[in-house]
Amino acid sequence: PDQAYLYAASAMEGAIAVFATDAVTGALTLQQVVRNAMANVLDGKTVFGLSGAYGLSLSPDGARLLVSSWHDQAVALFERGGDGVLVFHDAVTQGERIVTSFNDVVSDAAAYPMRLGGEDDAWYTSARDSKFFILTGTSYMVVATAGSDAGAVGGAASVFVWRDASDKFELLQRLEENVGASSVEAFTVVDESTYAPTTLHFIAVGNSYNTNSSAGVNLYTLSAATGRFTLHSALQTPSGTPILANALRYFSFNDVQYLAVARGWHTLTAPVASAVYRWNDGLGFGTAPMQEFPTEGAMGVEFMAMPTAGAEPLGLLMFSDFMSWSAGDMA
């Protein structure tokens, strides 16, 4: 949260790297590398759950870092010191069940925690991404549910709403326009194109390559009348074709709203550029990207606003390719 440190996950090495950032130049200095089988200095606890480390999430207060790992099928928890250094706390792996935290709703409940919607959902073993968010006091979760096979059918995004009466998430709707849903994002935009500004609550669903569909990136808005999400628009490439997506990131910079899209291969041999779309009041994100970036097999995207001395902040947009990182500056 203080933007003094940058944390990077390496799936290939099963490691987390900690960089200190220079407040003036933005230069990065490697401060720490944490790997599986390393031991904490103070208590000797052994690190595990980092093989295939991919996703990172800091707690709002910056005190803890969560790491999701696809190979270990685990979520690892680190305590974060004031100097940015990480101390391993614990990890939860696939199949572990925290009895007090889940409500089991499937027949094999003895082996697995709660599955949203129950085992009649075809996607429950193939969730690719999820996003929790709160709108007008109501808690929601949207899940991207494409399988890893590009020829698989199904894979729509599912929206769940928290019900206090049942004390669990219940299925609200499936966003059936999506067939290869692999990434989701949720955000709110105030459209000031009219005399009375309009607040729009969005869900964005990105679809990766699928031989059965080219659903692209679909945007949905919450209807106050029905309490459900309806299709608003779809992002397009300059040629008018859908823009496929492995990851999405919404961000605001200098009071302008953007949606970044990390794009992978359209086919196994044809890498495509990643893109950034800019919100324009009255027009939305438009039919063509504001800017494209030369990535190959982009799997993730992050944005960071870097403070500078006596000048406008520097926006740093980072795309993680399958084998490398690409970065672009936003003035």
TORVEX-53948 format. One record per residue (C-alpha): x, y, z; residue number from 0. Coordinates in Angstrom, 3 decimals. Last residue first. Layout:
BEGIN
<r x="X" y="Y" z="Z" pos="NUM"/>
...
END
This chain:
BEGIN
<r x="2.626" y="9.697" z="-18.223" pos="330"/>
<r x="2.045" y="5.952" z="-18.497" pos="329"/>
<r x="5.155" y="3.770" z="-18.625" pos="328"/>
<r x="5.272" y="0.281" z="-20.085" pos="327"/>
<r x="6.546" y="-3.030" z="-18.785" pos="326"/>
<r x="7.073" y="-6.528" z="-20.137" pos="325"/>
<r x="7.973" y="-9.515" z="-17.940" pos="324"/>
<r x="9.270" y="-12.895" z="-19.116" pos="323"/>
<r x="8.580" y="-16.581" z="-19.908" pos="322"/>
<r x="4.792" y="-16.835" z="-19.969" pos="321"/>
<r x="4.547" y="-13.070" z="-20.247" pos="320"/>
<r x="3.829" y="-10.987" z="-17.166" pos="319"/>
<r x="2.521" y="-7.544" z="-18.143" pos="318"/>
<r x="3.463" y="-4.506" z="-16.067" pos="317"/>
<r x="1.956" y="-1.007" z="-16.160" pos="316"/>
<r x="3.949" y="1.664" z="-14.316" pos="315"/>
<r x="2.277" y="5.038" z="-13.794" pos="314"/>
<r x="4.660" y="7.861" z="-12.879" pos="313"/>
<r x="3.428" y="10.517" z="-10.491" pos="312"/>
<r x="3.496" y="14.155" z="-11.657" pos="311"/>
<r x="6.544" y="16.104" z="-10.558" pos="310"/>
<r x="8.333" y="17.472" z="-7.507" pos="309"/>
<r x="10.025" y="14.200" z="-6.568" pos="308"/>
<r x="8.255" y="11.191" z="-8.050" pos="307"/>
<r x="5.612" y="8.853" z="-6.633" pos="306"/>
<r x="5.081" y="5.576" z="-8.527" pos="305"/>
<r x="1.543" y="4.482" z="-9.421" pos="304"/>
<r x="1.506" y="0.696" z="-9.901" pos="303"/>
<r x="-0.455" y="-1.448" z="-12.350" pos="302"/>
<r x="-0.511" y="-5.238" z="-12.741" pos="301"/>
<r x="-1.068" y="-7.661" z="-15.632" pos="300"/>
<r x="-0.964" y="-11.446" z="-15.952" pos="299"/>
<r x="-0.645" y="-14.304" z="-18.452" pos="298"/>
<r x="0.880" y="-12.602" z="-21.498" pos="297"/>
<r x="1.849" y="-15.209" z="-24.126" pos="296"/>
<r x="3.993" y="-12.853" z="-26.157" pos="295"/>
<r x="3.738" y="-9.145" z="-25.383" pos="294"/>
<r x="4.207" y="-6.173" z="-27.709" pos="293"/>
<r x="1.996" y="-3.546" z="-25.983" pos="292"/>
<r x="-1.137" y="-1.901" z="-27.405" pos="291"/>
<r x="-2.594" y="1.531" z="-26.664" pos="290"/>
<r x="-5.973" y="3.256" z="-26.483" pos="289"/>
<r x="-7.675" y="0.012" z="-27.460" pos="288"/>
<r x="-10.479" y="-0.044" z="-30.059" pos="287"/>
<r x="-14.280" y="-0.213" z="-29.848" pos="286"/>
<r x="-14.792" y="2.194" z="-26.999" pos="285"/>
<r x="-14.245" y="1.835" z="-23.265" pos="284"/>
<r x="-17.525" y="3.608" z="-22.503" pos="283"/>
<r x="-18.816" y="6.201" z="-24.944" pos="282"/>
<r x="-20.852" y="8.589" z="-22.781" pos="281"/>
<r x="-17.896" y="9.311" z="-20.528" pos="280"/>
<r x="-14.691" y="7.951" z="-22.028" pos="279"/>
<r x="-12.963" y="5.012" z="-20.331" pos="278"/>
<r x="-9.550" y="4.085" z="-21.704" pos="277"/>
<r x="-8.642" y="0.616" z="-22.967" pos="276"/>
<r x="-5.163" y="-0.879" z="-22.529" pos="275"/>
<r x="-3.858" y="-3.732" z="-24.678" pos="274"/>
<r x="-1.748" y="-6.875" z="-24.915" pos="273"/>
<r x="-0.249" y="-7.749" z="-28.283" pos="272"/>
<r x="-0.759" y="-11.121" z="-29.934" pos="271"/>
<r x="1.347" y="-14.276" z="-30.173" pos="270"/>
<r x="0.619" y="-16.540" z="-33.185" pos="269"/>
<r x="2.075" y="-20.033" z="-33.038" pos="268"/>
<r x="-0.115" y="-21.901" z="-30.531" pos="267"/>
<r x="-3.171" y="-19.986" z="-31.649" pos="266"/>
<r x="-4.644" y="-16.768" z="-30.272" pos="265"/>
<r x="-1.683" y="-16.740" z="-27.918" pos="264"/>
<r x="-1.939" y="-14.728" z="-24.748" pos="263"/>
<r x="-3.499" y="-11.354" z="-24.072" pos="262"/>
<r x="-3.183" y="-9.345" z="-20.874" pos="261"/>
<r x="-5.983" y="-6.745" z="-20.893" pos="260"/>
<r x="-5.754" y="-3.398" z="-19.120" pos="259"/>
<r x="-8.930" y="-1.459" z="-18.262" pos="258"/>
<r x="-8.475" y="2.265" z="-17.653" pos="257"/>
<r x="-10.139" y="5.068" z="-15.698" pos="256"/>
<r x="-8.835" y="8.659" z="-15.757" pos="255"/>
<r x="-8.535" y="10.776" z="-12.602" pos="254"/>
<r x="-4.739" y="11.013" z="-12.931" pos="253"/>
<r x="-4.556" y="7.191" z="-12.968" pos="252"/>
<r x="-7.412" y="4.782" z="-12.243" pos="251"/>
<r x="-7.054" y="1.026" z="-12.547" pos="250"/>
<r x="-8.881" y="-2.047" z="-13.840" pos="249"/>
<r x="-6.800" y="-5.182" z="-14.393" pos="248"/>
<r x="-7.701" y="-8.146" z="-16.591" pos="247"/>
<r x="-5.984" y="-11.486" z="-17.262" pos="246"/>
<r x="-5.869" y="-14.213" z="-19.935" pos="245"/>
<r x="-7.836" y="-12.211" z="-22.481" pos="244"/>
<r x="-9.156" y="-12.521" z="-26.029" pos="243"/>
<r x="-10.110" y="-9.330" z="-27.860" pos="242"/>
<r x="-13.146" y="-9.888" z="-30.058" pos="241"/>
<r x="-12.768" y="-8.928" z="-33.742" pos="240"/>
<r x="-13.465" y="-5.432" z="-35.049" pos="239"/>
<r x="-10.151" y="-5.007" z="-36.871" pos="238"/>
<r x="-9.044" y="-2.416" z="-34.282" pos="237"/>
<r x="-9.624" y="-5.038" z="-31.557" pos="236"/>
<r x="-12.927" y="-5.099" z="-29.694" pos="235"/>
<r x="-14.121" y="-4.927" z="-26.102" pos="234"/>
<r x="-17.688" y="-6.054" z="-25.500" pos="233"/>
<r x="-20.647" y="-4.032" z="-24.218" pos="232"/>
<r x="-23.297" y="-3.765" z="-21.493" pos="231"/>
<r x="-24.500" y="-7.329" z="-20.901" pos="230"/>
<r x="-26.828" y="-7.447" z="-17.892" pos="229"/>
<r x="-26.018" y="-8.125" z="-14.230" pos="228"/>
<r x="-28.864" y="-8.847" z="-11.832" pos="227"/>
<r x="-30.598" y="-6.863" z="-9.056" pos="226"/>
<r x="-33.630" y="-6.547" z="-11.334" pos="225"/>
<r x="-34.394" y="-2.796" z="-11.195" pos="224"/>
<r x="-30.987" y="-1.582" z="-10.029" pos="223"/>
<r x="-29.389" y="-3.390" z="-12.969" pos="222"/>
<r x="-25.713" y="-4.190" z="-12.369" pos="221"/>
<r x="-23.552" y="-3.684" z="-15.442" pos="220"/>
<r x="-21.795" y="-6.296" z="-17.563" pos="219"/>
<r x="-18.682" y="-6.024" z="-19.745" pos="218"/>
<r x="-17.564" y="-8.861" z="-22.042" pos="217"/>
<r x="-13.954" y="-9.473" z="-23.041" pos="216"/>
<r x="-13.534" y="-11.916" z="-25.954" pos="215"/>
<r x="-16.318" y="-14.425" z="-26.725" pos="214"/>
<r x="-14.364" y="-16.122" z="-29.499" pos="213"/>
<r x="-16.085" y="-19.495" z="-29.209" pos="212"/>
<r x="-15.784" y="-23.252" z="-29.611" pos="211"/>
<r x="-12.036" y="-23.374" z="-30.289" pos="210"/>
<r x="-11.316" y="-21.519" z="-27.056" pos="209"/>
<r x="-8.600" y="-18.915" z="-26.505" pos="208"/>
<r x="-8.990" y="-17.010" z="-23.256" pos="207"/>
<r x="-12.180" y="-15.232" z="-22.258" pos="206"/>
<r x="-12.112" y="-12.114" z="-20.087" pos="205"/>
<r x="-15.131" y="-11.202" z="-17.952" pos="204"/>
<r x="-15.612" y="-7.607" z="-16.777" pos="203"/>
<r x="-18.170" y="-6.913" z="-14.040" pos="202"/>
<r x="-19.258" y="-3.307" z="-13.827" pos="201"/>
<r x="-21.167" y="-1.040" z="-11.438" pos="200"/>
<r x="-22.207" y="2.146" z="-13.266" pos="199"/>
<r x="-22.929" y="5.386" z="-11.401" pos="198"/>
<r x="-24.695" y="7.923" z="-13.622" pos="197"/>
<r x="-23.996" y="11.657" z="-13.374" pos="196"/>
<r x="-27.096" y="13.905" z="-13.664" pos="195"/>
<r x="-26.541" y="16.454" z="-16.426" pos="194"/>
<r x="-25.252" y="13.712" z="-18.721" pos="193"/>
<r x="-21.753" y="12.707" z="-19.816" pos="192"/>
<r x="-20.621" y="12.344" z="-16.211" pos="191"/>
<r x="-20.351" y="8.535" z="-16.156" pos="190"/>
<r x="-19.199" y="7.423" z="-12.695" pos="189"/>
<r x="-17.333" y="4.106" z="-12.971" pos="188"/>
<r x="-17.360" y="1.169" z="-10.544" pos="187"/>
<r x="-15.151" y="-1.920" z="-10.684" pos="186"/>
<r x="-15.121" y="-5.720" z="-10.844" pos="185"/>
<r x="-12.585" y="-7.897" z="-12.688" pos="184"/>
<r x="-12.660" y="-11.454" z="-14.022" pos="183"/>
<r x="-10.283" y="-13.799" z="-15.837" pos="182"/>
<r x="-10.468" y="-17.217" z="-17.545" pos="181"/>
<r x="-13.945" y="-17.407" z="-19.073" pos="180"/>
<r x="-13.706" y="-19.614" z="-22.186" pos="179"/>
<r x="-17.387" y="-19.869" z="-23.109" pos="178"/>
<r x="-18.728" y="-16.478" z="-22.042" pos="177"/>
<r x="-22.112" y="-15.204" z="-23.249" pos="176"/>
<r x="-23.635" y="-17.462" z="-20.580" pos="175"/>
<r x="-23.089" y="-15.095" z="-17.680" pos="174"/>
<r x="-24.495" y="-17.419" z="-15.038" pos="173"/>
<r x="-26.761" y="-15.989" z="-12.372" pos="172"/>
<r x="-27.296" y="-15.405" z="-8.644" pos="171"/>
<r x="-25.791" y="-18.617" z="-7.242" pos="170"/>
<r x="-25.786" y="-18.574" z="-3.450" pos="169"/>
<r x="-22.941" y="-17.574" z="-1.143" pos="168"/>
<r x="-23.346" y="-18.672" z="2.468" pos="167"/>
<r x="-24.948" y="-17.817" z="5.820" pos="166"/>
<r x="-28.385" y="-19.108" z="4.752" pos="165"/>
<r x="-30.279" y="-16.035" z="5.957" pos="164"/>
<r x="-27.285" y="-13.734" z="5.480" pos="163"/>
<r x="-27.250" y="-14.446" z="1.759" pos="162"/>
<r x="-24.034" y="-13.610" z="-0.086" pos="161"/>
<r x="-24.410" y="-13.290" z="-3.865" pos="160"/>
<r x="-22.794" y="-15.480" z="-6.504" pos="159"/>
<r x="-22.020" y="-14.675" z="-10.146" pos="158"/>
<r x="-20.864" y="-17.423" z="-12.525" pos="157"/>
<r x="-18.700" y="-16.983" z="-15.635" pos="156"/>
<r x="-19.331" y="-19.457" z="-18.433" pos="155"/>
<r x="-16.856" y="-22.269" z="-19.060" pos="154"/>
<r x="-19.054" y="-24.653" z="-21.004" pos="153"/>
<r x="-17.374" y="-26.657" z="-23.753" pos="152"/>
<r x="-13.744" y="-27.714" z="-23.729" pos="151"/>
<r x="-11.634" y="-27.380" z="-26.876" pos="150"/>
<r x="-9.063" y="-25.026" z="-25.372" pos="149"/>
<r x="-8.531" y="-27.533" z="-22.529" pos="148"/>
<r x="-7.623" y="-25.724" z="-19.286" pos="147"/>
<r x="-11.281" y="-25.477" z="-18.257" pos="146"/>
<r x="-13.101" y="-22.173" z="-18.150" pos="145"/>
<r x="-14.830" y="-21.119" z="-14.922" pos="144"/>
<r x="-14.313" y="-17.467" z="-14.210" pos="143"/>
<r x="-15.909" y="-16.809" z="-10.800" pos="142"/>
<r x="-17.791" y="-13.702" z="-9.646" pos="141"/>
<r x="-18.324" y="-13.109" z="-5.934" pos="140"/>
<r x="-20.795" y="-10.659" z="-4.467" pos="139"/>
<r x="-21.402" y="-8.931" z="-1.133" pos="138"/>
<r x="-24.293" y="-6.459" z="-0.818" pos="137"/>
<r x="-23.930" y="-3.038" z="0.848" pos="136"/>
<r x="-24.508" y="-1.008" z="-2.316" pos="135"/>
<r x="-21.902" y="-3.090" z="-4.136" pos="134"/>
<r x="-19.279" y="-5.229" z="-2.380" pos="133"/>
<r x="-16.598" y="-7.219" z="-4.229" pos="132"/>
<r x="-14.981" y="-10.648" z="-4.345" pos="131"/>
<r x="-13.231" y="-11.624" z="-7.577" pos="130"/>
<r x="-12.433" y="-15.079" z="-8.921" pos="129"/>
<r x="-10.122" y="-16.726" z="-11.452" pos="128"/>
<r x="-9.585" y="-20.049" z="-13.246" pos="127"/>
<r x="-12.269" y="-22.284" z="-11.704" pos="126"/>
<r x="-12.003" y="-25.780" z="-13.182" pos="125"/>
<r x="-13.155" y="-28.320" z="-10.565" pos="124"/>
<r x="-16.481" y="-26.615" z="-9.844" pos="123"/>
<r x="-17.172" y="-25.877" z="-13.482" pos="122"/>
<r x="-19.976" y="-28.351" z="-14.175" pos="121"/>
<r x="-22.086" y="-26.916" z="-11.373" pos="120"/>
<r x="-24.285" y="-29.771" z="-10.129" pos="119"/>
<r x="-21.644" y="-30.309" z="-7.434" pos="118"/>
<r x="-22.942" y="-27.492" z="-5.284" pos="117"/>
<r x="-23.505" y="-23.782" z="-5.922" pos="116"/>
<r x="-20.217" y="-22.566" z="-4.501" pos="115"/>
<r x="-18.152" y="-25.526" z="-3.457" pos="114"/>
<r x="-17.686" y="-25.675" z="0.307" pos="113"/>
<r x="-14.559" y="-27.426" z="1.544" pos="112"/>
<r x="-13.479" y="-30.859" z="0.251" pos="111"/>
<r x="-12.869" y="-34.378" z="1.535" pos="110"/>
<r x="-15.691" y="-35.050" z="4.000" pos="109"/>
<r x="-18.048" y="-33.042" z="1.823" pos="108"/>
<r x="-17.961" y="-35.692" z="-0.895" pos="107"/>
<r x="-21.724" y="-35.374" z="-1.420" pos="106"/>
<r x="-21.591" y="-31.611" z="-1.847" pos="105"/>
<r x="-22.890" y="-28.664" z="0.197" pos="104"/>
<r x="-20.281" y="-28.246" z="2.928" pos="103"/>
<r x="-20.425" y="-24.940" z="4.776" pos="102"/>
<r x="-16.924" y="-23.603" z="5.264" pos="101"/>
<r x="-14.931" y="-21.612" z="7.813" pos="100"/>
<r x="-15.252" y="-23.649" z="11.031" pos="99"/>
<r x="-14.274" y="-26.911" z="9.378" pos="98"/>
<r x="-11.102" y="-25.649" z="7.729" pos="97"/>
<r x="-10.574" y="-28.386" z="5.155" pos="96"/>
<r x="-7.295" y="-29.321" z="3.523" pos="95"/>
<r x="-7.865" y="-30.945" z="0.126" pos="94"/>
<r x="-5.651" y="-28.560" z="-1.862" pos="93"/>
<r x="-3.015" y="-26.928" z="0.346" pos="92"/>
<r x="-3.177" y="-24.303" z="3.101" pos="91"/>
<r x="0.052" y="-22.499" z="3.952" pos="90"/>
<r x="1.564" y="-21.009" z="7.111" pos="89"/>
<r x="3.506" y="-18.047" z="8.589" pos="88"/>
<r x="6.510" y="-17.345" z="6.376" pos="87"/>
<r x="8.285" y="-14.070" z="7.179" pos="86"/>
<r x="8.550" y="-11.483" z="4.406" pos="85"/>
<r x="10.782" y="-8.396" z="4.428" pos="84"/>
<r x="9.119" y="-5.115" z="3.456" pos="83"/>
<r x="11.079" y="-3.070" z="6.011" pos="82"/>
<r x="7.925" y="-2.586" z="8.083" pos="81"/>
<r x="7.576" y="-6.347" z="8.236" pos="80"/>
<r x="5.254" y="-8.505" z="6.189" pos="79"/>
<r x="3.767" y="-11.731" z="7.567" pos="78"/>
<r x="3.508" y="-14.408" z="4.909" pos="77"/>
<r x="0.570" y="-16.692" z="4.090" pos="76"/>
<r x="0.739" y="-19.460" z="1.470" pos="75"/>
<r x="-2.214" y="-20.569" z="-0.659" pos="74"/>
<r x="-1.738" y="-24.012" z="-2.154" pos="73"/>
<r x="-2.217" y="-26.127" z="-5.249" pos="72"/>
<r x="1.510" y="-27.010" z="-5.013" pos="71"/>
<r x="1.717" y="-26.608" z="-8.791" pos="70"/>
<r x="-0.756" y="-23.713" z="-9.104" pos="69"/>
<r x="0.574" y="-21.551" z="-6.279" pos="68"/>
<r x="-1.388" y="-18.721" z="-4.626" pos="67"/>
<r x="0.584" y="-16.282" z="-2.449" pos="66"/>
<r x="-1.019" y="-14.189" z="0.302" pos="65"/>
<r x="0.952" y="-11.268" z="1.768" pos="64"/>
<r x="0.244" y="-9.844" z="5.213" pos="63"/>
<r x="0.727" y="-6.533" z="7.067" pos="62"/>
<r x="-0.062" y="-4.238" z="4.138" pos="61"/>
<r x="-3.126" y="-2.803" z="5.875" pos="60"/>
<r x="-5.382" y="-3.748" z="2.958" pos="59"/>
<r x="-3.949" y="-7.310" z="2.869" pos="58"/>
<r x="-1.553" y="-7.884" z="-0.013" pos="57"/>
<r x="-2.421" y="-10.333" z="-2.801" pos="56"/>
<r x="-0.037" y="-12.278" z="-5.026" pos="55"/>
<r x="-0.842" y="-14.880" z="-7.690" pos="54"/>
<r x="1.558" y="-17.212" z="-9.499" pos="53"/>
<r x="3.801" y="-19.391" z="-7.327" pos="52"/>
<r x="4.273" y="-22.680" z="-9.235" pos="51"/>
<r x="5.900" y="-24.342" z="-6.231" pos="50"/>
<r x="5.381" y="-21.901" z="-3.352" pos="49"/>
<r x="3.429" y="-24.030" z="-0.839" pos="48"/>
<r x="6.239" y="-24.583" z="1.668" pos="47"/>
<r x="8.564" y="-22.483" z="3.833" pos="46"/>
<r x="10.137" y="-24.198" z="6.843" pos="45"/>
<r x="9.712" y="-22.622" z="10.306" pos="44"/>
<r x="13.114" y="-21.902" z="11.883" pos="43"/>
<r x="11.611" y="-19.504" z="14.443" pos="42"/>
<r x="13.723" y="-16.371" z="13.965" pos="41"/>
<r x="15.514" y="-16.841" z="10.626" pos="40"/>
<r x="12.611" y="-18.473" z="8.862" pos="39"/>
<r x="13.650" y="-21.594" z="6.947" pos="38"/>
<r x="13.958" y="-22.194" z="3.205" pos="37"/>
<r x="12.350" y="-25.386" z="1.865" pos="36"/>
<r x="10.304" y="-23.531" z="-0.794" pos="35"/>
<r x="11.792" y="-20.208" z="-1.808" pos="34"/>
<r x="11.929" y="-16.620" z="-0.489" pos="33"/>
<r x="14.138" y="-14.007" z="-2.184" pos="32"/>
<r x="14.936" y="-10.736" z="-0.395" pos="31"/>
<r x="16.037" y="-7.141" z="-0.994" pos="30"/>
<r x="16.515" y="-6.778" z="-4.740" pos="29"/>
<r x="16.796" y="-3.066" z="-5.535" pos="28"/>
<r x="14.330" y="-1.470" z="-7.955" pos="27"/>
<r x="14.679" y="2.014" z="-9.476" pos="26"/>
<r x="11.576" y="4.248" z="-9.262" pos="25"/>
<r x="13.773" y="7.310" z="-9.654" pos="24"/>
<r x="12.648" y="9.421" z="-6.682" pos="23"/>
<r x="10.924" y="7.014" z="-4.266" pos="22"/>
<r x="13.482" y="4.266" z="-4.997" pos="21"/>
<r x="11.669" y="0.945" z="-4.822" pos="20"/>
<r x="12.739" y="-1.956" z="-2.593" pos="19"/>
<r x="12.349" y="-5.340" z="-4.285" pos="18"/>
<r x="11.083" y="-8.584" z="-2.730" pos="17"/>
<r x="11.254" y="-11.792" z="-4.777" pos="16"/>
<r x="8.891" y="-14.711" z="-4.186" pos="15"/>
<r x="9.936" y="-18.187" z="-5.313" pos="14"/>
<r x="8.777" y="-21.418" z="-6.900" pos="13"/>
<r x="11.512" y="-21.085" z="-9.536" pos="12"/>
<r x="9.314" y="-21.505" z="-12.630" pos="11"/>
<r x="6.247" y="-19.906" z="-11.044" pos="10"/>
<r x="8.173" y="-16.777" z="-10.079" pos="9"/>
<r x="6.171" y="-14.313" z="-7.993" pos="8"/>
<r x="7.124" y="-10.631" z="-7.743" pos="7"/>
<r x="6.697" y="-8.245" z="-4.811" pos="6"/>
<r x="7.460" y="-4.535" z="-5.191" pos="5"/>
<r x="8.218" y="-2.325" z="-2.193" pos="4"/>
<r x="7.782" y="1.326" z="-1.207" pos="3"/>
<r x="4.336" y="1.544" z="-2.787" pos="2"/>
<r x="2.875" y="2.419" z="0.653" pos="1"/>
<r x="0.000" y="0.000" z="0.000" pos="0"/>
END
